[in-house]
Amino acid sequence: MYAYTDEPICACSTPAGISGLAVIRISGNGCGVLTDKCTKILRSSGDYDRTSVLPGYTCAYGTVVDPKTGDVIDKVVITHFEEPYSYTGEEMVEISCHGSTAVKQEILRCLGISGIRVAYPGEFSRRAFINGKMSLASAEAVMDIINADTERQLQAAGSLMSGILADRIDSIEKSLYDQMAKIESLVEFDRDTDDGSGSDSEEKAILEELDKQRGALAALCSGYGKGRILSERMRVALLGLPNSGKSTLLNTLTGYDRAIVTEVAGTTRDTIEVQVDINGIPVTLIDTAGIRDTDDIIESIGIGRAMEAGREADLVFYMIPPDMTAYEAEDCLRELSEDIGGDRITGVFSKSDEGRNPDEKDIIEVLKKLGIERFISVSAEEELNIDKLEDVITSYYDSLGGGQSEGLLITNSRHYSKFNKGLKKLDMAIEALRDDLGVEVCSSALRACLDEIGEVTGKTVSATLADTIFSRFCIGK
């Protein structure tokens, strides 16, 4: 684990490699004075001659110089931020320089000579969390924004980073704390009336509020179906006999020739995974080896992996070429439909440009008995009905429900786990109060629920867990 301190830190916040511009980020109270040792202001709006005296949120044109030799490293733009109105809540400086590797390394070296150490991974966001600039959930969403590949991923991450989740949880927490205080008052004080009617009415009101907050917490958990897809990608496996059109369909959906396509059966021997954006949904397409009986050891391993890919996939597109029989289709899909359910399998009549399968009606009838209800005829060569396959992916995503209509989806598995555990503890509290198991039991369960929820916002998170979370961030964020 890293030895965190409150001394000024620096790092390059733009990606590694060559670019037109790069940004060096510096944070820590007193960092402006230290930056003065290796920067010179050449021109500013108010004739300021040092970085440390630049007013907050203003820029100046200057140079970075080697503190030991005085050599100019680069001409830069320097921006100064004052505490507490910065990303970290501390005094900050940002240096916009040219994006060559040498320039960035030299500037970081000069900052090091000036007394500013290199930041650890995620240390800027860690300081923002510690200084109350964002909740732990919002801080974790920073990396989701950085890693977003699709519009839906960006929207979900943006909602989390903006604090919507923190606000929603804050509302739940406040209500639960209020109910816990009322419950504990029932423990400490006598009942309001001799017949207990006053206490009974208060317990009823508490139960109603606990049920309401249970619904709010359950709604957050329900959003993880879609959220998991956005964080881990939807897995769509292409299965079928050799030469059934799997690789051609993969190439069509991805928009380029990713898989080798030949007339030779068994060309694809292993799974091939390609990441694509389907209507804003992040998808991993999996091309697989053709499923058939074979004595070839290597090919049989590939077939085993193909079946495993089907079992682990969210959706399976099973390719049915014009020469496939109903017996062949049923023989392959019986085991798979039992493992994952027919509702996740789509029968794809492939190579429709070569003609219609003569056994199509029999195949549909047989596969419907296995629970498979979706059938689409496509031609990957002519891109016929490819949009209908994309609609299947979109429909499956939409069927997962959740809170997207409210602009909030739980995408982090840690958050989901904590909310789910909190929900179970809340159920225990409700059951204890409803079944008259004792208000002490109810209060204890409520406190455990709040502890679980607090590990998402950071209110009850341990220092070790916080350090572990931020260590997964990139350096410079």
C-alpha positions in Angstrom: 0.0 0.0 0.0 1.2 3.5 -0.8 2.4 5.8 2.0 0.1 8.8 1.5 1.1 12.2 2.7 -0.3 15.7 2.4 2.7 17.1 0.6 2.3 18.6 -2.9 2.1 16.0 -5.7 2.3 16.1 -9.5 1.5 13.8 -12.4 0.7 14.0 -16.1 -3.1 13.9 -16.5 -3.2 13.2 -20.2 -2.5 9.8 -21.7 0.9 8.3 -22.3 2.4 8.8 -25.8 2.9 11.7 -28.2 0.3 14.4 -28.5 0.0 18.0 -29.5 -0.6 19.1 -25.9 -0.3 17.6 -22.4 -1.4 18.7 -19.0 0.8 18.3 -15.9 -1.4 18.5 -12.7 0.0 19.7 -9.4 -1.9 19.7 -6.1 -1.2 20.5 -2.5 -1.3 23.6 -0.4 1.9 25.5 -1.0 2.4 24.0 -4.5 2.4 27.5 -6.1 5.5 28.6 -4.2 7.3 25.3 -5.0 6.3 25.7 -8.7 7.9 29.1 -8.7 11.3 27.4 -8.5 10.9 25.9 -12.0 8.6 28.3 -13.8 8.8 31.9 -15.1 5.8 34.0 -16.1 6.4 35.9 -19.3 3.0 37.4 -19.8 -0.2 37.6 -17.8 -3.3 39.8 -17.6 -2.1 41.6 -14.5 1.6 41.6 -15.0 2.1 38.9 -12.3 5.6 37.6 -12.3 5.2 34.3 -10.4 2.9 31.3 -10.4 2.2 31.6 -6.7 0.8 35.1 -7.0 -1.5 34.4 -10.0 -5.1 35.0 -8.9 -7.2 31.8 -8.7 -8.7 30.5 -12.0 -6.4 32.6 -14.2 -3.8 31.6 -16.7 -0.4 33.0 -17.7 2.1 32.4 -20.5 5.5 31.3 -19.3 8.3 28.8 -19.4 9.4 25.8 -17.4 13.1 26.0 -16.6 15.6 23.6 -15.0 16.1 24.8 -11.4 19.7 23.7 -11.5 20.9 25.0 -14.9 18.3 27.6 -15.9 17.8 25.9 -19.2 14.3 26.4 -20.7 12.4 23.1 -21.0 9.3 24.3 -22.8 7.0 27.3 -23.3 3.8 26.6 -21.4 0.4 27.9 -20.2 0.1 27.9 -16.4 -3.2 27.9 -14.6 -3.6 28.5 -10.9 -6.5 27.3 -8.6 -7.1 28.3 -5.0 -8.4 26.2 -2.2 -11.1 25.0 -1.7 -12.4 25.6 -5.2 -10.4 23.1 -7.1 -10.7 19.5 -8.1 -8.9 18.3 -4.9 -10.1 21.1 -2.6 -6.4 22.1 -2.3 -4.3 24.8 -4.0 -3.6 23.5 -7.5 -1.5 24.4 -10.6 -1.9 23.0 -14.1 0.8 23.3 -16.7 -0.2 22.9 -20.3 2.8 21.9 -22.3 3.8 20.2 -25.6 2.9 16.6 -25.6 6.2 14.9 -26.4 7.4 12.2 -24.0 10.7 14.0 -23.4 9.0 17.3 -22.5 6.6 15.7 -20.0 9.4 13.7 -18.3 11.6 16.8 -18.1 8.9 18.9 -16.5 8.1 16.2 -14.0 11.8 16.0 -13.2 12.0 19.8 -12.6 9.0 19.7 -10.4 10.6 16.9 -8.4 13.8 19.0 -7.9 11.5 21.8 -6.7 10.1 19.6 -3.9 7.0 18.1 -5.5 6.7 14.4 -5.5 5.1 12.2 -8.2 1.5 11.3 -7.3 0.4 7.7 -6.7 -2.4 6.2 -8.8 -5.7 7.9 -8.1 -4.2 10.3 -5.5 -5.8 13.4 -6.9 -9.3 11.8 -6.6 -8.4 10.4 -3.2 -7.7 13.9 -2.0 -10.9 15.2 -3.5 -12.8 12.5 -1.5 -10.9 13.2 1.7 -11.5 17.0 1.3 -15.2 16.5 0.8 -15.3 17.5 -2.8 -17.1 14.3 -3.8 -18.5 11.1 -2.4 -16.6 7.9 -2.8 -19.2 6.7 -5.3 -18.7 9.9 -7.4 -14.9 9.5 -7.2 -15.2 5.9 -8.4 -17.3 7.2 -11.3 -14.3 9.2 -12.5 -12.7 6.1 -13.9 -15.9 5.0 -15.5 -16.0 8.3 -17.4 -12.3 7.8 -18.5 -13.0 4.2 -19.7 -16.4 5.0 -21.4 -16.6 3.7 -25.0 -20.2 4.3 -25.7 -22.8 7.0 -25.2 -24.8 5.0 -22.6 -21.6 4.3 -20.6 -20.8 8.0 -20.6 -24.3 9.0 -19.5 -24.4 6.5 -16.7 -20.9 7.5 -15.4 -21.8 11.1 -15.7 -24.9 10.7 -13.6 -22.8 8.9 -10.9 -20.0 11.5 -10.9 -22.5 14.4 -10.8 -23.6 13.2 -7.3 -27.0 11.9 -8.2 -26.3 8.6 -6.4 -24.8 10.4 -3.4 -28.0 12.6 -3.1 -30.3 9.6 -3.5 -28.4 7.6 -0.8 -28.2 10.7 1.4 -32.0 10.9 1.4 -32.3 7.2 2.3 -29.8 7.5 5.0 -31.4 10.5 6.6 -34.8 8.8 6.7 -33.3 5.6 8.2 -31.4 7.5 10.8 -34.6 9.3 11.8 -36.5 6.0 12.1 -33.7 4.5 14.1 -33.8 7.5 16.5 -37.6 7.0 16.9 -37.1 3.2 17.5 -34.5 3.8 20.1 -36.8 6.3 21.9 -39.3 3.4 22.2 -36.6 1.4 24.0 -35.8 4.2 26.5 -39.2 5.6 27.3 -42.5 4.1 28.5 -45.4 3.7 26.2 -47.4 6.8 25.6 -50.7 5.3 26.9 -51.6 2.5 29.2 -53.1 0.4 26.4 -50.0 0.9 24.2 -52.0 2.5 21.4 -49.7 5.5 21.1 -46.6 3.3 20.7 -48.5 1.0 18.2 -49.4 4.0 16.0 -45.8 5.2 16.1 -44.4 1.8 15.2 -46.9 1.7 12.3 -45.6 5.0 11.0 -42.0 3.8 11.3 -42.9 0.7 9.4 -44.4 2.7 6.6 -41.3 4.8 6.3 -39.0 1.8 6.4 -41.1 0.2 3.6 -40.8 3.3 1.6 -37.0 3.5 1.9 -36.8 -0.3 1.2 -38.5 0.4 -2.1 -35.9 3.2 -2.9 -33.0 0.9 -2.1 -34.5 -2.0 -4.0 -34.9 0.4 -7.0 -31.2 1.1 -6.9 -30.4 -2.6 -6.9 -32.7 -3.3 -9.8 -30.7 -1.0 -12.0 -27.6 -3.2 -11.8 -29.0 -5.5 -14.5 -28.3 -2.7 -17.1 -25.4 -1.3 -15.1 -23.5 -4.6 -15.2 -23.9 -4.5 -19.0 -22.4 -1.0 -19.2 -19.5 -1.9 -16.9 -18.7 -5.4 -18.1 -20.2 -5.4 -21.7 -23.0 -7.6 -23.0 -21.6 -10.9 -24.3 -23.1 -12.2 -27.5 -21.9 -15.6 -28.7 -22.2 -16.7 -32.3 -22.7 -20.5 -32.4 -23.4 -23.0 -35.1 -22.1 -25.7 -37.4 -18.9 -25.2 -39.4 -19.4 -22.8 -42.4 -22.8 -21.6 -41.0 -21.8 -17.9 -41.4 -20.6 -17.0 -37.9 -17.4 -15.3 -38.9 -19.0 -13.5 -41.8 -21.7 -12.2 -39.4 -19.0 -11.1 -37.0 -17.2 -9.2 -39.7 -20.4 -7.5 -40.8 -21.4 -6.5 -37.2 -17.9 -5.1 -36.5 -17.6 -3.3 -39.8 -14.3 -4.9 -40.8 -12.7 -8.3 -41.5 -11.8 -9.4 -38.0 -12.3 -13.2 -38.5 -10.9 -15.3 -41.3 -13.6 -16.6 -43.6 -13.1 -19.6 -45.9 -15.0 -22.5 -47.3 -12.9 -24.9 -45.3 -14.8 -26.4 -42.3 -13.0 -25.8 -39.0 -11.3 -22.6 -40.1 -12.1 -21.0 -36.7 -10.5 -23.1 -34.0 -10.7 -20.8 -31.0 -13.0 -18.1 -29.8 -12.5 -14.6 -31.2 -13.8 -11.6 -29.2 -14.4 -8.2 -30.6 -15.8 -5.2 -28.8 -18.4 -3.1 -30.7 -21.0 -0.4 -30.0 -24.5 -1.5 -30.8 -27.0 1.4 -30.4 -24.9 2.8 -27.6 -24.7 -0.5 -25.8 -21.1 -1.9 -25.2 -21.1 -5.4 -26.7 -18.5 -8.2 -26.9 -19.1 -10.4 -29.9 -17.7 -13.9 -29.7 -17.0 -15.9 -32.8 -16.6 -19.6 -32.0 -15.5 -22.8 -33.6 -18.1 -24.8 -35.6 -19.8 -27.4 -33.4 -19.6 -30.9 -34.9 -18.3 -34.4 -34.1 -14.5 -34.5 -34.7 -11.5 -36.6 -33.9 -9.2 -33.6 -34.1 -8.0 -32.8 -30.6 -7.3 -29.1 -31.2 -10.7 -28.6 -32.9 -12.5 -30.5 -30.1 -11.0 -28.1 -27.6 -12.2 -25.2 -29.6 -15.7 -26.7 -29.7 -15.7 -27.1 -26.0 -14.8 -23.5 -25.6 -17.6 -22.6 -28.0 -20.2 -24.3 -25.8 -18.7 -22.7 -22.8 -18.9 -19.3 -24.5 -22.6 -19.9 -25.2 -23.2 -20.8 -21.5 -21.5 -17.7 -20.3 -23.1 -15.3 -22.9 -26.0 -12.9 -22.2 -27.3 -13.8 -25.7 -26.6 -16.5 -28.3 -27.1 -16.1 -32.0 -27.4 -19.7 -33.3 -26.6 -19.8 -37.0 -28.9 -22.1 -39.1 -27.5 -22.4 -42.7 -29.7 -23.4 -45.7 -28.5 -27.1 -45.5 -29.1 -27.7 -41.8 -31.7 -30.2 -40.8 -34.2 -30.0 -37.9 -32.4 -32.9 -36.2 -29.0 -31.1 -36.3 -30.5 -27.9 -34.9 -32.2 -29.7 -32.0 -29.2 -31.9 -31.2 -26.9 -29.0 -30.7 -29.3 -26.6 -28.9 -31.0 -29.0 -26.5 -28.1 -29.0 -24.0 -27.5 -25.2 -24.4 -31.2 -24.3 -24.0 -31.3 -26.3 -20.8 -28.2 -24.5 -19.4 -29.2 -20.9 -20.2 -32.8 -20.9 -21.2 -34.3 -20.7 -24.7 -35.3 -17.0 -24.2 -31.6 -16.0 -24.5 -31.2 -17.8 -27.8 -32.1 -16.4 -31.3 -32.3 -18.8 -34.2 -30.6 -17.0 -37.1 -31.3 -18.4 -40.6 -28.1 -17.4 -42.2 -27.0 -17.1 -45.9 -30.5 -16.2 -47.0 -29.0 -14.9 -50.2 -28.2 -18.5 -51.1 -31.8 -19.6 -50.6 -34.3 -20.5 -48.0 -33.8 -23.5 -45.7 -36.3 -26.2 -46.9 -36.7 -27.5 -43.4 -37.3 -24.0 -41.9 -40.8 -24.7 -40.6 -39.7 -28.0 -39.0 -36.7 -26.3 -37.4 -38.8 -23.6 -35.9 -41.3 -26.1 -34.6 -38.6 -28.2 -33.0 -36.7 -25.3 -31.5 -39.9 -23.7 -30.0 -40.2 -26.8 -27.9 -36.9 -25.9 -26.4 -38.2 -22.5 -25.5 -36.6 -20.6 -28.4 -39.1 -18.0 -29.8 -37.0 -15.6 -31.9 -36.1 -16.4 -35.5 -34.5 -14.0 -38.0 -33.4 -14.6 -41.6 -30.2 -12.7 -42.5 -27.6 -12.4 -45.1 -24.4 -11.1 -43.7 -23.0 -10.8 -47.3 -25.8 -8.5 -48.3 -26.3 -7.0 -44.8 -29.9 -8.1 -44.9 -31.8 -7.9 -41.5 -28.6 -7.2 -39.6 -30.5 -4.3 -38.0 -33.0 -6.9 -36.6 -30.2 -8.7 -34.8 -29.1 -5.3 -33.4 -32.7 -4.8 -32.2 -32.5 -8.1 -30.3 -29.5 -6.8 -28.4 -31.2 -3.5 -27.7 -34.5 -5.2 -26.6 -32.6 -7.5 -24.2 -30.8 -4.6 -22.7 -34.1 -2.7 -22.3 -35.8 -5.8 -20.7 -33.3 -5.7 -17.8 -35.3 -2.8 -16.3 -33.8 -0.7 -13.6 -33.5 3.0 -13.0 -32.3 4.4 -16.4 -35.5 6.4 -16.7 -34.5 8.2 -13.6 -31.0 8.9 -15.0 -29.3 6.6 -12.5 -27.8 3.1 -13.0 -25.6 1.2 -10.6 -22.7 0.1 -12.7 -20.2 -0.8 -9.9 -20.3 -4.4 -8.6 -19.1 -3.2 -5.2 -21.9 -0.7 -4.9 -24.4 -3.4 -5.9 -23.1 -5.8 -3.3 -23.2 -3.3 -0.5 -26.7 -2.1 -1.5 -27.9 -5.7 -1.7 -26.5 -6.5 1.7 -28.0 -3.3 3.1 -31.4 -4.3 1.7 -31.3 -7.7 3.5 -30.4 -6.0 6.7 -33.3 -3.6 6.2 -35.6 -6.5 5.6 -34.5 -7.9 8.9 -35.3 -4.6 10.6 -38.7 -4.5 9.1 -39.4 -8.1 10.0 -38.3 -7.6 13.6 -40.6 -4.6 14.0 -43.5 -6.2 12.2 -43.3 -9.5 14.1 -42.7 -7.8 17.5 -39.3 -9.4 17.9 -38.1 -6.3 19.8 -37.2 -2.8 18.9 -33.6 -3.5 20.0 -33.3 -6.1 17.2 -34.8 -3.7 14.7 -32.5 -0.9 15.7 -29.4 -3.2 15.5 -30.4 -4.4 12.0 -31.0 -0.8 10.9 -27.5 0.2 12.1 -26.0 -2.7 10.1 -27.9 -1.6 7.0 -26.6 2.0 7.3 -23.0 0.7 7.8 -23.3 -1.2 4.4 -24.7 1.8 2.6 -22.1 4.0 4.1 -19.3 2.0 2.4 -20.6 3.3 -0.9 -20.7 7.0 0.0 -17.5 6.6 2.1 -19.1 7.5 5.4 -18.2 4.2 7.0 -15.5 3.0 4.6 -12.2 1.9 6.1 -8.9 3.6 5.2 -7.6 0.3 3.8 -10.6 -0.1 1.5 -10.4 3.5 0.3 -6.7 3.1 -0.4 -7.4 -0.1 -2.4 -10.1 1.6 -4.5 -8.0 4.6 -5.4 -4.9 2.5 -6.2 -6.8 1.1 -9.2 -7.1 4.6 -10.7 -4.7 5.8 -13.3 -1.9 8.1 -12.3 -2.9 11.8 -12.8 -6.5 11.3 -11.8 
